[in-house]
Amino acid sequence: MGDERQHFRYAKRRSVAVPVSFRSGGMLTQKGQTSNLSPGGAFIECPRPPDQGSMVEIEMVSPSAWDPLRIGCEVCWVVR
């Protein structure tokens, strides 16, 4: 199997568009939008996606929270 990962999800993803901003390492902050979300992940559409394996910090505004949500994540899949 090498470095391949099994593709499975423990929770169903929901189609939802939420504006986000994110950054990785020394990269400038980018803007994007989720196309789906689940408790275990999100697909974020953006012009210049970070490389697979990159650690990023995502910030999104929740309508039910006072402050933006900041979540540390690993990029697992990239579609170019």
All heavy atoms as a GROMACS GRO file, in nm:
protein
  619
    1MET      N    1   0.081  -0.120   0.000
    1MET     CA    2   0.000   0.000   0.000
    1MET      C    3   0.085   0.126   0.000
    1MET      O    4   0.037   0.230  -0.037
    1MET     CB    5  -0.093   0.001   0.119
    1MET     CG    6  -0.224  -0.062   0.088
    1MET     SD    7  -0.350   0.009   0.191
    1MET     CE    8  -0.411  -0.135   0.264
    2GLY      N    9   0.205   0.122   0.050
    2GLY     CA   10   0.291   0.240   0.047
    2GLY      C   11   0.236   0.354   0.129
    2GLY      O   12   0.193   0.336   0.242
    3ASP      N   13   0.232   0.472   0.068
    3ASP     CA   14   0.189   0.593   0.138
    3ASP      C   15   0.042   0.626   0.114
    3ASP      O   16  -0.005   0.732   0.150
    3ASP     CB   17   0.277   0.711   0.094
    3ASP     CG   18   0.269   0.828   0.190
    3ASP    OD1   19   0.239   0.805   0.307
    3ASP    OD2   20   0.292   0.941   0.145
    4GLU      N   21  -0.030   0.533   0.051
    4GLU     CA   22  -0.172   0.560   0.022
    4GLU      C   23  -0.253   0.555   0.150
    4GLU      O   24  -0.223   0.481   0.242
    4GLU     CB   25  -0.226   0.455  -0.075
    4GLU     CG   26  -0.162   0.460  -0.212
    4GLU     CD   27  -0.216   0.349  -0.301
    4GLU    OE1   28  -0.329   0.305  -0.278
    4GLU    OE2   29  -0.145   0.310  -0.392
    5ARG      N   30  -0.357   0.637   0.153
    5ARG     CA   31  -0.448   0.638   0.268
    5ARG      C   32  -0.580   0.576   0.227
    5ARG      O   33  -0.626   0.597   0.115
    5ARG     CB   34  -0.474   0.781   0.316
    5ARG     CG   35  -0.351   0.848   0.364
    5ARG     CD   36  -0.388   0.988   0.405
    5ARG     NE   37  -0.268   1.059   0.441
    5ARG     CZ   38  -0.263   1.152   0.534
    5ARG    NH1   39  -0.369   1.188   0.597
    5ARG    NH2   40  -0.151   1.212   0.561
    6GLN      N   41  -0.640   0.504   0.318
    6GLN     CA   42  -0.774   0.454   0.291
    6GLN      C   43  -0.870   0.571   0.296
    6GLN      O   44  -0.856   0.660   0.378
    6GLN     CB   45  -0.816   0.351   0.394
    6GLN     CG   46  -0.765   0.215   0.366
    6GLN     CD   47  -0.833   0.115   0.456
    6GLN    OE1   48  -0.865   0.144   0.571
    6GLN    NE2   49  -0.854  -0.003   0.405
    7HIS      N   50  -0.964   0.570   0.204
    7HIS     CA   51  -1.060   0.680   0.197
    7HIS      C   52  -1.191   0.635   0.263
    7HIS      O   53  -1.263   0.552   0.210
    7HIS     CB   54  -1.084   0.720   0.051
    7HIS     CG   55  -1.172   0.837   0.037
    7HIS    ND1   56  -1.131   0.964   0.066
    7HIS    CD2   57  -1.301   0.847   0.000
    7HIS    CE1   58  -1.230   1.048   0.046
    7HIS    NE2   59  -1.334   0.980   0.006
    8PHE      N   60  -1.216   0.686   0.380
    8PHE     CA   61  -1.342   0.659   0.448
    8PHE      C   62  -1.376   0.778   0.536
    8PHE      O   63  -1.289   0.858   0.570
    8PHE     CB   64  -1.334   0.531   0.533
    8PHE     CG   65  -1.251   0.548   0.657
    8PHE    CD1   66  -1.311   0.583   0.776
    8PHE    CD2   67  -1.114   0.531   0.654
    8PHE    CE1   68  -1.235   0.600   0.891
    8PHE    CE2   69  -1.038   0.547   0.768
    8PHE     CZ   70  -1.098   0.582   0.887
    9ARG      N   71  -1.501   0.789   0.569
    9ARG     CA   72  -1.546   0.895   0.658
    9ARG      C   73  -1.635   0.834   0.765
    9ARG      O   74  -1.723   0.754   0.735
    9ARG     CB   75  -1.624   1.001   0.580
    9ARG     CG   76  -1.536   1.074   0.483
    9ARG     CD   77  -1.609   1.196   0.426
    9ARG     NE   78  -1.516   1.272   0.348
    9ARG     CZ   79  -1.511   1.270   0.216
    9ARG    NH1   80  -1.595   1.197   0.148
    9ARG    NH2   81  -1.421   1.343   0.152
   10TYR      N   82  -1.611   0.875   0.888
   10TYR     CA   83  -1.695   0.823   0.997
   10TYR      C   84  -1.823   0.904   1.010
   10TYR      O   85  -1.915   0.862   1.078
   10TYR     CB   86  -1.618   0.819   1.129
   10TYR     CG   87  -1.584   0.954   1.187
   10TYR    CD1   88  -1.674   1.019   1.270
   10TYR    CD2   89  -1.464   1.015   1.158
   10TYR    CE1   90  -1.644   1.143   1.324
   10TYR    CE2   91  -1.432   1.139   1.212
   10TYR     CZ   92  -1.522   1.202   1.294
   10TYR     OH   93  -1.492   1.323   1.346
   11ALA      N   94  -1.829   1.022   0.946
   11ALA     CA   95  -1.950   1.105   0.951
   11ALA      C   96  -1.979   1.156   0.810
   11ALA      O   97  -1.887   1.187   0.734
   11ALA     CB   98  -1.930   1.222   1.046
   12LYS      N   99  -2.105   1.164   0.777
   12LYS     CA  100  -2.145   1.212   0.646
   12LYS      C  101  -2.114   1.361   0.631
   12LYS      O  102  -2.130   1.438   0.724
   12LYS     CB  103  -2.295   1.188   0.628
   12LYS     CG  104  -2.344   1.222   0.490
   12LYS     CD  105  -2.490   1.188   0.474
   12LYS     CE  106  -2.533   1.229   0.335
   12LYS     NZ  107  -2.670   1.197   0.308
   13ARG      N  108  -2.069   1.398   0.512
   13ARG     CA  109  -2.045   1.540   0.484
   13ARG      C  110  -2.176   1.605   0.440
   13ARG      O  111  -2.259   1.543   0.376
   13ARG     CB  112  -1.941   1.554   0.373
   13ARG     CG  113  -1.804   1.505   0.417
   13ARG     CD  114  -1.705   1.615   0.406
   13ARG     NE  115  -1.577   1.574   0.459
   13ARG     CZ  116  -1.463   1.606   0.405
   13ARG    NH1  117  -1.459   1.677   0.295
   13ARG    NH2  118  -1.350   1.568   0.460
   14ARG      N  119  -2.189   1.731   0.475
   14ARG     CA  120  -2.306   1.811   0.438
   14ARG      C  121  -2.262   1.920   0.342
   14ARG      O  122  -2.161   1.986   0.365
   14ARG     CB  123  -2.370   1.876   0.561
   14ARG     CG  124  -2.410   1.780   0.667
   14ARG     CD  125  -2.532   1.704   0.627
   14ARG     NE  126  -2.569   1.616   0.737
   14ARG     CZ  127  -2.651   1.516   0.723
   14ARG    NH1  128  -2.706   1.491   0.607
   14ARG    NH2  129  -2.679   1.440   0.825
   15SER      N  130  -2.338   1.942   0.237
   15SER     CA  131  -2.310   2.052   0.145
   15SER      C  132  -2.343   2.183   0.213
   15SER      O  133  -2.458   2.205   0.250
   15SER     CB  134  -2.392   2.038   0.017
   15SER     OG  135  -2.352   1.924  -0.053
   16VAL      N  136  -2.241   2.265   0.232
   16VAL     CA  137  -2.261   2.394   0.296
   16VAL      C  138  -2.149   2.487   0.251
   16VAL      O  139  -2.034   2.449   0.243
   16VAL     CB  140  -2.266   2.382   0.450
   16VAL    CG1  141  -2.138   2.328   0.505
   16VAL    CG2  142  -2.300   2.513   0.515
   17ALA      N  143  -2.186   2.609   0.216
   17ALA     CA  144  -2.090   2.709   0.171
   17ALA      C  145  -2.064   2.808   0.284
   17ALA      O  146  -2.153   2.884   0.321
   17ALA     CB  147  -2.143   2.781   0.047
   18VAL      N  148  -1.945   2.804   0.339
   18VAL     CA  149  -1.904   2.894   0.447
   18VAL      C  150  -1.775   2.963   0.405
   18VAL      O  151  -1.678   2.895   0.371
   18VAL     CB  152  -1.880   2.816   0.579
   18VAL    CG1  153  -1.830   2.908   0.688
   18VAL    CG2  154  -2.005   2.743   0.622
   19PRO      N  155  -1.771   3.097   0.406
   19PRO     CA  156  -1.646   3.166   0.375
   19PRO      C  157  -1.541   3.135   0.482
   19PRO      O  158  -1.572   3.132   0.601
   19PRO     CB  159  -1.682   3.314   0.377
   19PRO     CG  160  -1.831   3.319   0.374
   19PRO     CD  161  -1.881   3.191   0.431
   20VAL      N  162  -1.417   3.110   0.438
   20VAL     CA  163  -1.307   3.083   0.530
   20VAL      C  164  -1.184   3.160   0.488
   20VAL      O  165  -1.172   3.204   0.373
   20VAL     CB  166  -1.272   2.932   0.536
   20VAL    CG1  167  -1.389   2.850   0.585
   20VAL    CG2  168  -1.223   2.881   0.403
   21SER      N  169  -1.092   3.177   0.581
   21SER     CA  170  -0.959   3.223   0.548
   21SER      C  171  -0.864   3.122   0.611
   21SER      O  172  -0.897   3.056   0.710
   21SER     CB  173  -0.933   3.365   0.598
   21SER     OG  174  -0.947   3.372   0.736
   22PHE      N  175  -0.747   3.107   0.552
   22PHE     CA  176  -0.652   3.010   0.605
   22PHE      C  177  -0.511   3.049   0.567
   22PHE      O  178  -0.487   3.126   0.475
   22PHE     CB  179  -0.684   2.868   0.558
   22PHE     CG  180  -0.669   2.849   0.409
   22PHE    CD1  181  -0.550   2.802   0.356
   22PHE    CD2  182  -0.773   2.878   0.324
   22PHE    CE1  183  -0.536   2.785   0.220
   22PHE    CE2  184  -0.760   2.861   0.187
   22PHE     CZ  185  -0.641   2.814   0.135
   23ARG      N  186  -0.416   2.992   0.642
   23ARG     CA  187  -0.275   3.014   0.612
   23ARG      C  188  -0.196   2.892   0.654
   23ARG      O  189  -0.237   2.815   0.740
   23ARG     CB  190  -0.222   3.139   0.679
   23ARG     CG  191  -0.226   3.133   0.826
   23ARG     CD  192  -0.188   3.265   0.887
   23ARG     NE  193  -0.240   3.260   1.023
   23ARG     CZ  194  -0.179   3.305   1.127
   23ARG    NH1  195  -0.068   3.367   1.114
   23ARG    NH2  196  -0.230   3.293   1.246
   24SER      N  197  -0.081   2.878   0.590
   24SER     CA  198   0.008   2.766   0.619
   24SER      C  199   0.150   2.818   0.622
   24SER      O  200   0.196   2.878   0.526
   24SER     CB  201  -0.007   2.660   0.510
   24SER     OG  202   0.087   2.557   0.527
   25GLY      N  203   0.219   2.796   0.733
   25GLY     CA  204   0.358   2.839   0.744
   25GLY      C  205   0.374   2.986   0.712
   25GLY      O  206   0.305   3.071   0.764
   26GLY      N  207   0.465   3.017   0.620
   26GLY     CA  208   0.492   3.155   0.583
   26GLY      C  209   0.401   3.206   0.473
   26GLY      O  210   0.417   3.319   0.426
   27MET      N  211   0.304   3.125   0.430
   27MET     CA  212   0.214   3.165   0.322
   27MET      C  213   0.122   3.278   0.367
   27MET      O  214   0.080   3.283   0.482
   27MET     CB  215   0.130   3.044   0.280
   27MET     CG  216   0.033   3.071   0.167
   27MET     SD  217  -0.055   2.926   0.103
   27MET     CE  218  -0.102   2.836   0.246
   28LEU      N  219   0.094   3.370   0.278
   28LEU     CA  220  -0.002   3.476   0.306
   28LEU      C  221  -0.140   3.416   0.328
   28LEU      O  222  -0.172   3.310   0.275
   28LEU     CB  223  -0.007   3.575   0.190
   28LEU     CG  224   0.121   3.653   0.164
   28LEU    CD1  225   0.105   3.737   0.038
   28LEU    CD2  226   0.156   3.740   0.282
   29THR      N  227  -0.223   3.485   0.401
   29THR     CA  228  -0.360   3.438   0.425
   29THR      C  229  -0.436   3.432   0.294
   29THR      O  230  -0.429   3.523   0.212
   29THR     CB  231  -0.432   3.532   0.524
   29THR    OG1  232  -0.360   3.531   0.646
   29THR    CG2  233  -0.574   3.486   0.548
   30GLN      N  234  -0.504   3.322   0.272
   30GLN     CA  235  -0.587   3.304   0.153
   30GLN      C  236  -0.734   3.300   0.194
   30GLN      O  237  -0.767   3.263   0.306
   30GLN     CB  238  -0.555   3.171   0.083
   30GLN     CG  239  -0.422   3.164   0.017
   30GLN     CD  240  -0.418   3.043  -0.074
   30GLN    OE1  241  -0.496   3.032  -0.168
   30GLN    NE2  242  -0.327   2.952  -0.046
   31LYS      N  243  -0.818   3.334   0.100
   31LYS     CA  244  -0.963   3.325   0.119
   31LYS      C  245  -1.014   3.205   0.039
   31LYS      O  246  -0.960   3.170  -0.066
   31LYS     CB  247  -1.033   3.451   0.068
   31LYS     CG  248  -0.987   3.578   0.134
   31LYS     CD  249  -1.045   3.592   0.271
   31LYS     CE  250  -1.004   3.728   0.329
   31LYS     NZ  251  -1.040   3.742   0.465
   32GLY      N  252  -1.117   3.143   0.090
   32GLY     CA  253  -1.179   3.031   0.021
   32GLY      C  254  -1.320   3.013   0.071
   32GLY      O  255  -1.373   3.098   0.144
   33GLN      N  256  -1.379   2.901   0.033
   33GLN     CA  257  -1.516   2.871   0.074
   33GLN      C  258  -1.530   2.720   0.084
   33GLN      O  259  -1.481   2.647  -0.002
   33GLN     CB  260  -1.613   2.926  -0.028
   33GLN     CG  261  -1.758   2.897   0.004
   33GLN     CD  262  -1.851   2.970  -0.091
   33GLN    OE1  263  -1.855   3.091  -0.090
   33GLN    NE2  264  -1.922   2.895  -0.172
   34THR      N  265  -1.595   2.675   0.190
   34THR     CA  266  -1.621   2.532   0.200
   34THR      C  267  -1.727   2.493   0.098
   34THR      O  268  -1.814   2.573   0.062
   34THR     CB  269  -1.673   2.492   0.340
   34THR    OG1  270  -1.799   2.553   0.363
   34THR    CG2  271  -1.574   2.531   0.448
   35SER      N  272  -1.718   2.370   0.050
   35SER     CA  273  -1.827   2.318  -0.032
   35SER      C  274  -1.897   2.206   0.043
   35SER      O  275  -2.010   2.172   0.014
   35SER     CB  276  -1.779   2.271  -0.169
   35SER     OG  277  -1.689   2.163  -0.156
   36ASN      N  278  -1.827   2.147   0.142
   36ASN     CA  279  -1.891   2.050   0.231
   36ASN      C  280  -1.816   2.045   0.362
   36ASN      O  281  -1.698   2.078   0.371
   36ASN     CB  282  -1.904   1.912   0.166
   36ASN     CG  283  -1.772   1.850   0.130
   36ASN    OD1  284  -1.685   1.835   0.215
   36ASN    ND2  285  -1.755   1.814   0.005
   37LEU      N  286  -1.886   2.005   0.466
   37LEU     CA  287  -1.832   2.000   0.602
   37LEU      C  288  -1.880   1.873   0.673
   37LEU      O  289  -1.989   1.825   0.646
   37LEU     CB  290  -1.883   2.117   0.686
   37LEU     CG  291  -1.826   2.254   0.664
   37LEU    CD1  292  -1.908   2.357   0.743
   37LEU    CD2  293  -1.682   2.260   0.705
   38SER      N  294  -1.797   1.825   0.765
   38SER     CA  295  -1.836   1.718   0.856
   38SER      C  296  -1.756   1.737   0.984
   38SER      O  297  -1.664   1.820   0.988
   38SER     CB  298  -1.806   1.581   0.795
   38SER     OG  299  -1.668   1.552   0.802
   39PRO      N  300  -1.786   1.661   1.090
   39PRO     CA  301  -1.705   1.674   1.211
   39PRO      C  302  -1.558   1.639   1.188
   39PRO      O  303  -1.471   1.683   1.261
   39PRO     CB  304  -1.770   1.576   1.309
   39PRO     CG  305  -1.910   1.561   1.260
   39PRO     CD  306  -1.902   1.574   1.111
   40GLY      N  307  -1.528   1.562   1.085
   40GLY     CA  308  -1.391   1.518   1.060
   40GLY      C  309  -1.318   1.588   0.948
   40GLY      O  310  -1.202   1.559   0.921
   41GLY      N  311  -1.382   1.681   0.878
   41GLY     CA  312  -1.312   1.746   0.768
   41GLY      C  313  -1.399   1.841   0.689
   41GLY      O  314  -1.518   1.857   0.716
   42ALA      N  315  -1.335   1.901   0.590
   42ALA     CA  316  -1.404   1.997   0.503
   42ALA      C  317  -1.334   2.000   0.368
   42ALA      O  318  -1.213   1.977   0.361
   42ALA     CB  319  -1.401   2.136   0.565
   43PHE      N  320  -1.408   2.029   0.265
   43PHE     CA  321  -1.348   2.056   0.134
   43PHE      C  322  -1.355   2.206   0.115
   43PHE      O  323  -1.462   2.265   0.123
   43PHE     CB  324  -1.421   1.984   0.021
   43PHE     CG  325  -1.352   2.005  -0.111
   43PHE    CD1  326  -1.245   1.925  -0.146
   43PHE    CD2  327  -1.391   2.106  -0.196
   43PHE    CE1  328  -1.178   1.945  -0.266
   43PHE    CE2  329  -1.326   2.127  -0.316
   43PHE     CZ  330  -1.220   2.047  -0.352
   44ILE      N  331  -1.239   2.268   0.094
   44ILE     CA  332  -1.232   2.413   0.078
   44ILE      C  333  -1.189   2.444  -0.065
   44ILE      O  334  -1.084   2.397  -0.110
   44ILE     CB  335  -1.134   2.474   0.178
   44ILE    CG1  336  -1.185   2.448   0.320
   44ILE    CG2  337  -1.118   2.624   0.152
   44ILE    CD1  338  -1.090   2.491   0.429
   45GLU      N  339  -1.271   2.521  -0.132
   45GLU     CA  340  -1.238   2.566  -0.268
   45GLU      C  341  -1.160   2.697  -0.257
   45GLU      O  342  -1.202   2.788  -0.186
   45GLU     CB  343  -1.366   2.588  -0.348
   45GLU     CG  344  -1.446   2.461  -0.364
   45GLU     CD  345  -1.582   2.485  -0.428
   45GLU    OE1  346  -1.624   2.602  -0.440
   45GLU    OE2  347  -1.645   2.386  -0.465
   46CYS      N  348  -1.044   2.702  -0.324
   46CYS     CA  349  -0.961   2.821  -0.321
   46CYS      C  350  -0.873   2.824  -0.447
   46CYS      O  351  -0.852   2.721  -0.510
   46CYS     CB  352  -0.874   2.824  -0.196
   46CYS     SG  353  -0.760   2.688  -0.184
   47PRO      N  354  -0.823   2.942  -0.484
   47PRO     CA  355  -0.744   2.955  -0.606
   47PRO      C  356  -0.610   2.881  -0.601
   47PRO      O  357  -0.567   2.824  -0.700
   47PRO     CB  358  -0.720   3.105  -0.621
   47PRO     CG  359  -0.812   3.172  -0.527
   47PRO     CD  360  -0.852   3.072  -0.423
   48ARG      N  361  -0.542   2.882  -0.487
   48ARG     CA  362  -0.410   2.820  -0.475
   48ARG      C  363  -0.406   2.728  -0.352
   48ARG      O  364  -0.359   2.769  -0.246
   48ARG     CB  365  -0.302   2.928  -0.462
   48ARG     CG  366  -0.288   3.014  -0.586
   48ARG     CD  367  -0.189   3.129  -0.567
   48ARG     NE  368  -0.205   3.206  -0.443
   48ARG     CZ  369  -0.296   3.302  -0.424
   48ARG    NH1  370  -0.381   3.332  -0.519
   48ARG    NH2  371  -0.302   3.367  -0.310
   49PRO      N  372  -0.451   2.604  -0.366
   49PRO     CA  373  -0.453   2.516  -0.249
   49PRO      C  374  -0.312   2.483  -0.200
   49PRO      O  375  -0.220   2.471  -0.280
   49PRO     CB  376  -0.525   2.391  -0.298
   49PRO     CG  377  -0.516   2.395  -0.445
   49PRO     CD  378  -0.501   2.538  -0.485
   50PRO      N  379  -0.294   2.471  -0.068
   50PRO     CA  380  -0.165   2.429  -0.015
   50PRO      C  381  -0.136   2.284  -0.054
   50PRO      O  382  -0.227   2.209  -0.092
   50PRO     CB  383  -0.179   2.443   0.136
   50PRO     CG  384  -0.320   2.476   0.164
   50PRO     CD  385  -0.391   2.497   0.035
   51ASP      N  386  -0.012   2.244  -0.043
   51ASP     CA  387   0.027   2.108  -0.078
   51ASP      C  388  -0.031   2.006   0.019
   51ASP      O  389  -0.051   2.036   0.137
   51ASP     CB  390   0.180   2.094  -0.078
   51ASP     CG  391   0.246   2.176  -0.188
   51ASP    OD1  392   0.182   2.195  -0.294
   51ASP    OD2  393   0.361   2.219  -0.167
   52GLN      N  394  -0.054   1.886  -0.031
   52GLN     CA  395  -0.100   1.776   0.053
   52GLN      C  396   0.001   1.755   0.165
   52GLN      O  397   0.122   1.760   0.143
   52GLN     CB  398  -0.115   1.649  -0.030
   52GLN     CG  399  -0.172   1.533   0.046
   52GLN     CD  400  -0.199   1.414  -0.043
   52GLN    OE1  401  -0.210   1.428  -0.164
   52GLN    NE2  402  -0.210   1.298   0.016
   53GLY      N  403  -0.047   1.734   0.286
   53GLY     CA  404   0.039   1.715   0.402
   53GLY      C  405   0.070   1.844   0.477
   53GLY      O  406   0.122   1.839   0.588
   54SER      N  407   0.036   1.959   0.418
   54SER     CA  408   0.061   2.087   0.484
   54SER      C  409  -0.029   2.102   0.606
   54SER      O  410  -0.143   2.056   0.607
   54SER     CB  411   0.031   2.205   0.390
   54SER     OG  412   0.114   2.204   0.279
   55MET      N  413   0.022   2.168   0.707
   55MET     CA  414  -0.058   2.204   0.824
   55MET      C  415  -0.108   2.346   0.801
   55MET      O  416  -0.030   2.434   0.763
   55MET     CB  417   0.025   2.198   0.951
   55MET     CG  418   0.080   2.059   0.981
   55MET     SD  419  -0.046   1.928   0.989
   55MET     CE  420  -0.137   1.976   1.134
   56VAL      N  421  -0.237   2.366   0.818
   56VAL     CA  422  -0.298   2.498   0.798
   56VAL      C  423  -0.384   2.535   0.917
   56VAL      O  424  -0.429   2.448   0.992
   56VAL     CB  425  -0.384   2.504   0.668
   56VAL    CG1  426  -0.300   2.480   0.545
   56VAL    CG2  427  -0.498   2.406   0.672
   57GLU      N  428  -0.405   2.665   0.934
   57GLU     CA  429  -0.500   2.713   1.034
   57GLU      C  430  -0.615   2.777   0.959
   57GLU      O  431  -0.594   2.869   0.879
   57GLU     CB  432  -0.437   2.815   1.128
   57GLU     CG  433  -0.535   2.862   1.234
   57GLU     CD  434  -0.476   2.965   1.326
   57GLU    OE1  435  -0.463   3.082   1.284
   57GLU    OE2  436  -0.442   2.928   1.439
   58ILE      N  437  -0.735   2.725   0.980
   58ILE     CA  438  -0.855   2.774   0.913
   58ILE      C  439  -0.932   2.862   1.010
   58ILE      O  440  -0.942   2.831   1.129
   58ILE     CB  441  -0.944   2.657   0.868
   58ILE    CG1  442  -0.871   2.573   0.764
   58ILE    CG2  443  -1.078   2.706   0.815
   58ILE    CD1  444  -0.943   2.446   0.729
   59GLU      N  445  -0.985   2.971   0.959
   59GLU     CA  446  -1.070   3.059   1.040
   59GLU      C  447  -1.203   3.075   0.968
   59GLU      O  448  -1.207   3.106   0.849
   59GLU     CB  449  -1.004   3.195   1.058
   59GLU     CG  450  -1.083   3.288   1.146
   59GLU     CD  451  -1.010   3.418   1.172
   59GLU    OE1  452  -0.901   3.414   1.231
   59GLU    OE2  453  -1.064   3.523   1.131
   60MET      N  454  -1.311   3.051   1.042
   60MET     CA  455  -1.445   3.069   0.984
   60MET      C  456  -1.535   3.132   1.089
   60MET      O  457  -1.513   3.116   1.209
   60MET     CB  458  -1.503   2.937   0.932
   60MET     CG  459  -1.529   2.834   1.036
   60MET     SD  460  -1.604   2.681   0.972
   60MET     CE  461  -1.474   2.611   0.877
   61VAL      N  462  -1.634   3.201   1.041
   61VAL     CA  463  -1.730   3.267   1.130
   61VAL      C  464  -1.854   3.180   1.140
   61VAL      O  465  -1.912   3.141   1.040
   61VAL     CB  466  -1.766   3.407   1.078
   61VAL    CG1  467  -1.871   3.472   1.167
   61VAL    CG2  468  -1.642   3.494   1.071
   62SER      N  469  -1.891   3.150   1.262
   62SER     CA  470  -2.013   3.073   1.288
   62SER      C  471  -2.123   3.169   1.328
   62SER      O  472  -2.100   3.259   1.409
   62SER     CB  473  -1.988   2.973   1.401
   62SER     OG  474  -2.109   2.919   1.446
   63PRO      N  475  -2.243   3.152   1.274
   63PRO     CA  476  -2.353   3.242   1.310
   63PRO      C  477  -2.392   3.232   1.458
   63PRO      O  478  -2.454   3.321   1.512
   63PRO     CB  479  -2.467   3.200   1.220
   63PRO     CG  480  -2.432   3.068   1.166
   63PRO     CD  481  -2.282   3.053   1.176
   64SER      N  482  -2.349   3.125   1.526
   64SER     CA  483  -2.388   3.108   1.665
   64SER      C  484  -2.274   3.133   1.764
   64SER      O  485  -2.288   3.107   1.882
   64SER     CB  486  -2.443   2.966   1.686
   64SER     OG  487  -2.342   2.872   1.657
   65ALA      N  488  -2.160   3.185   1.714
   65ALA     CA  489  -2.046   3.211   1.803
   65ALA      C  490  -2.008   3.359   1.800
   65ALA      O  491  -2.021   3.425   1.697
   65ALA     CB  492  -1.927   3.126   1.760
   66TRP      N  493  -1.959   3.410   1.913
   66TRP     CA  494  -1.916   3.548   1.919
   66TRP      C  495  -1.787   3.570   1.841
   66TRP      O  496  -1.770   3.670   1.774
   66TRP     CB  497  -1.893   3.589   2.065
   66TRP     CG  498  -2.019   3.610   2.141
   66TRP    CD1  499  -2.077   3.520   2.226
   66TRP    CD2  500  -2.103   3.724   2.141
   66TRP    NE1  501  -2.192   3.572   2.278
   66TRP    CE2  502  -2.210   3.699   2.228
   66TRP    CE3  503  -2.098   3.848   2.076
   66TRP    CZ2  504  -2.311   3.791   2.251
   66TRP    CZ3  505  -2.198   3.939   2.101
   66TRP    CH2  506  -2.303   3.910   2.187
   67ASP      N  507  -1.695   3.476   1.856
   67ASP     CA  508  -1.564   3.488   1.793
   67ASP      C  509  -1.551   3.390   1.678
   67ASP      O  510  -1.617   3.285   1.678
   67ASP     CB  511  -1.454   3.459   1.896
   67ASP     CG  512  -1.452   3.561   2.009
   67ASP    OD1  513  -1.472   3.680   1.981
   67ASP    OD2  514  -1.432   3.520   2.125
   68PRO      N  515  -1.464   3.420   1.582
   68PRO     CA  516  -1.442   3.325   1.472
   68PRO      C  517  -1.384   3.194   1.526
   68PRO      O  518  -1.313   3.192   1.627
   68PRO     CB  519  -1.339   3.395   1.383
   68PRO     CG  520  -1.334   3.536   1.427
   68PRO     CD  521  -1.383   3.540   1.569
   69LEU      N  522  -1.415   3.085   1.458
   69LEU     CA  523  -1.358   2.955   1.492
   69LEU      C  524  -1.222   2.944   1.424
   69LEU      O  525  -1.210   2.972   1.304
   69LEU     CB  526  -1.448   2.843   1.442
   69LEU     CG  527  -1.590   2.840   1.495
   69LEU    CD1  528  -1.673   2.737   1.420
   69LEU    CD2  529  -1.590   2.810   1.644
   70ARG      N  530  -1.120   2.905   1.497
   70ARG     CA  531  -0.986   2.883   1.442
   70ARG      C  532  -0.952   2.736   1.465
   70ARG      O  533  -0.952   2.690   1.579
   70ARG     CB  534  -0.884   2.973   1.508
   70ARG     CG  535  -0.901   3.116   1.468
   70ARG     CD  536  -0.792   3.205   1.526
   70ARG     NE  537  -0.820   3.344   1.493
   70ARG     CZ  538  -0.892   3.426   1.569
   70ARG    NH1  539  -0.942   3.383   1.682
   70ARG    NH2  540  -0.913   3.550   1.532
   71ILE      N  541  -0.923   2.666   1.355
   71ILE     CA  542  -0.904   2.522   1.362
   71ILE      C  543  -0.775   2.485   1.292
   71ILE      O  544  -0.755   2.520   1.175
   71ILE     CB  545  -1.022   2.448   1.294
   71ILE    CG1  546  -1.154   2.495   1.354
   71ILE    CG2  547  -1.006   2.298   1.305
   71ILE    CD1  548  -1.274   2.463   1.271
   72GLY      N  549  -0.687   2.414   1.361
   72GLY     CA  550  -0.566   2.361   1.299
   72GLY      C  551  -0.598   2.234   1.224
   72GLY      O  552  -0.670   2.148   1.276
   73CYS      N  553  -0.548   2.222   1.101
   73CYS     CA  554  -0.585   2.110   1.014
   73CYS      C  555  -0.465   2.062   0.933
   73CYS      O  556  -0.371   2.138   0.911
   73CYS     CB  557  -0.692   2.151   0.916
   73CYS     SG  558  -0.839   2.222   0.988
   74GLU      N  559  -0.476   1.942   0.882
   74GLU     CA  560  -0.380   1.890   0.786
   74GLU      C  561  -0.450   1.875   0.652
   74GLU      O  562  -0.562   1.826   0.645
   74GLU     CB  563  -0.327   1.753   0.830
   74GLU     CG  564  -0.232   1.693   0.729
   74GLU     CD  565  -0.184   1.553   0.766
   74GLU    OE1  566  -0.223   1.503   0.872
   74GLU    OE2  567  -0.110   1.496   0.686
   75VAL      N  568  -0.384   1.916   0.544
   75VAL     CA  569  -0.439   1.901   0.409
   75VAL      C  570  -0.421   1.755   0.369
   75VAL      O  571  -0.308   1.707   0.357
   75VAL     CB  572  -0.368   1.995   0.308
   75VAL    CG1  573  -0.423   1.972   0.169
   75VAL    CG2  574  -0.382   2.140   0.351
   76CYS      N  575  -0.532   1.684   0.351
   76CYS     CA  576  -0.527   1.541   0.318
   76CYS      C  577  -0.547   1.514   0.170
   76CYS      O  578  -0.497   1.415   0.118
   76CYS     CB  579  -0.631   1.464   0.399
   76CYS     SG  580  -0.595   1.466   0.575
   77TRP      N  581  -0.624   1.596   0.102
   77TRP     CA  582  -0.653   1.577  -0.039
   77TRP      C  583  -0.643   1.711  -0.110
   77TRP      O  584  -0.688   1.812  -0.056
   77TRP     CB  585  -0.793   1.521  -0.060
   77TRP     CG  586  -0.820   1.395   0.014
   77TRP    CD1  587  -0.881   1.384   0.135
   77TRP    CD2  588  -0.787   1.264  -0.027
   77TRP    NE1  589  -0.887   1.252   0.173
   77TRP    CE2  590  -0.830   1.175   0.075
   77TRP    CE3  591  -0.725   1.211  -0.139
   77TRP    CZ2  592  -0.813   1.038   0.068
   77TRP    CZ3  593  -0.708   1.074  -0.147
   77TRP    CH2  594  -0.751   0.989  -0.044
   78VAL      N  595  -0.587   1.712  -0.229
   78VAL     CA  596  -0.579   1.835  -0.308
   78VAL      C  597  -0.631   1.805  -0.448
   78VAL      O  598  -0.593   1.706  -0.508
   78VAL     CB  599  -0.433   1.886  -0.317
   78VAL    CG1  600  -0.426   2.009  -0.407
   78VAL    CG2  601  -0.379   1.920  -0.179
   79VAL      N  602  -0.720   1.891  -0.495
   79VAL     CA  603  -0.771   1.882  -0.633
   79VAL      C  604  -0.724   2.006  -0.703
   79VAL      O  605  -0.753   2.118  -0.660
   79VAL     CB  606  -0.926   1.874  -0.634
   79VAL    CG1  607  -0.977   1.873  -0.777
   79VAL    CG2  608  -0.974   1.752  -0.556
   80ARG      N  609  -0.649   1.991  -0.809
   80ARG     CA  610  -0.597   2.107  -0.882
   80ARG      C  611  -0.660   2.114  -1.018
   80ARG      O  612  -0.700   2.024  -1.077
   80ARG     CB  613  -0.446   2.098  -0.897
   80ARG     CG  614  -0.379   2.105  -0.762
   80ARG     CD  615  -0.230   2.129  -0.775
   80ARG     NE  616  -0.163   2.105  -0.651
   80ARG     CZ  617  -0.137   2.198  -0.561
   80ARG    NH1  618  -0.170   2.321  -0.581
   80ARG    NH2  619  -0.075   2.169  -0.450
   0.00000   0.00000   0.00000
